[in-house]
């Protein structure tokens, strides 16, 4: 559990972040319930609605349908009270999934249609397209394959208009699977190949491995075992590369089937053995949890038997000693024995419950550590691959021009090297600061800082980048203003926000740093004329999302580590950060920090 010393706002946000990022339903449930507790104490209806929605999703994955339905319906009530239609639509989708899990497709479709209607009303195309993928699954469950195909076609069209190629690929691949279900293997093969070719550039091995396995099935049914074997083997290798156990298991089973068809029983045996090993490995966590639950129940039963035995023994001894005592006294003794046995039983049960809770807490801490480690490795692999690759390519180009003595071609390449070096340096600083900050190894030592001076240092760092994109980078800080903050923290905040503004501002735009004193604070703004963001993007801006990159106007790549670092440094500096943005109308980041006062000595 999160420490009680944290402010309620921080406790709520951290609990919701953990609930959002973890893939373990019982951890999601635990932290969503903690977030709900904080929201109730603060009487914040919007927070209660969001926390209840996470609780409902966790119960759904755990198979506790009644609890899931109750939580989601409560979430809808709060969203309706707040008149937040996007939240209502999101809750309807979860409720639709709850009924789908019960095979109650008619009720699932009812809530799904409500969600679709709200998304259409709000013009939220990305959520509408995603919801349509769920709609197609419901229609397929109802056996209405034509409507399922129509939903996928509409989703594919929306994803195409949004230029969201991954979503379009998913819709196309699902169309292929549907056509296979209908027996149209030729058309299904076409859709699957189209989806695979689109997803390869994004290295989405999970979906590619699934679609390749479906292609293997098509060719096996055509008795083209050579092609079927090739697709199944590719699916296995891709799944093995990314450690996708379920895909590895399915590919092993398909390979065994193909080798049986080819009469190669030795290879069939080897792959069937591997399939069984993977199947056991996937089920291992559930088996361990079941064994732990069985062991706990056995220990409780054993303690209960001991208590019952001792109670019975003492009762008989008391009866022998006081056999001639009046009936009223005997009743008192029996009542005392019953009470004593109850207290002993209660104490034993409390001790066992505490031990079980400690074991669950240790398991949850281990799961959280694994998730954090995987997320950090994902950040490093995604963010460092691009700049390092750029240096390698630029080095080869420079070498080629030097060999040909084409010296006039070198200056623009050197500019590219400089830009790549700045980008890589910023990225490495962010990675190091983020890693140290997670361990509380970055000391915050506030001092009197001139905002104009720190802003000038930031502008000097990015002047070359701004010139290369023909962006007017400036600061309007004529009046001296001082803040009480750590120098490294303030520099990191302004550097990341300025870099973010330059990244998403097109050629000929402008990025401006301003500041003004307001009562006991200084409000610093970084204003750009860039491409802006949708409301959904703004709501999730400071959340670290593994493997999901955002591209700038000149192809710059990042996954939001810098913005998360900004949020953490602002919080540790006892400040606040807000974002105002609209698509096509630019973005304004507003950072509020404590102003320096002569009487301020310690934080």
Secondary structure, DSSP 4 states (H G I P E B T S, - for coil): ---TTS-HHHHHHHHHHHHHH---HHHHHHHHHHHHHHHHHHT-HHHHHHHHHHHHHHHHHHT-HHHHHHHHHHHHHHHHHHT-HHHHHHHHHHHHHHHHHTT-HHHHHHHHHHHHHHHHHHT-HHHHHHHHHHHHHHHHHTT-HHHHHHHHHHHHHHHHHTT-HHHHHHHHHHHHHHHHHTT-HHHHHHHHHHHHHHHHTTT-HHHHHHHHHHHHHHHHHTT-HHHHHHHHHHHHHHHHHHT-HHHHHHHHHHHHHHHHHHT-HHHHHHHHHHHHHHHHHHHHHHHHHHHHHHHHHHHHHHHHHHHHHHHHHHHHHHHHHTTTS-HHHHHHHHHHHHHHHHHHHHHHHHHHHHHHHHHHHHHHHHHHHHHHHHHHHHHHHHHHHHHHHHHHHHHHHHHHHHHTT-GGGHHHHHHHHHHHHHHHHHHHHHHHHHHHHHTT-S----EEEEHHHHHHHHHHHHHHHHHHTT-EEEEE--S--EEEE-HHHHHHHHHHHHHHHHHT--TT-EEEEEEEEETTEEEEEEEE-S----HHHHHTTTS--TT--EE-TTS-EE-SHHHHHHHHHHHHTT-EEEEEE-TTS-EEEEEEEEBP-TT----
